[in-house]
Amino acid sequence: MSDREMLIAELKKLSSKALQAKMDLHDLSEELPLNWTSIMAVAQKAHDAYAELERRSRDLKLMEKA
């Protein structure tokens, strides 16, 4: 498997992880004020997932330009 194919496979996994984090954040918002103490942890998880997805997407774009 080429580096490009491996990165695309990783992006698919990261996208799924980010989508799940988004749904967790959405679910938490609907449950408020219950579990309000977990807002920061759930939000951080979503932030981290999308930041990693964006970083790796940029890596793919750079790879494709080279």
HELIX and SHEET records of a PDB file:
HELIX    1   1 ASP A    3  GLU A   31  1                                  29    
HELIX    2   2 TRP A   36  SER A   38  5                                   3    
HELIX    3   3 ILE A   39  LYS A   65  1                                  27    
END                                                                             
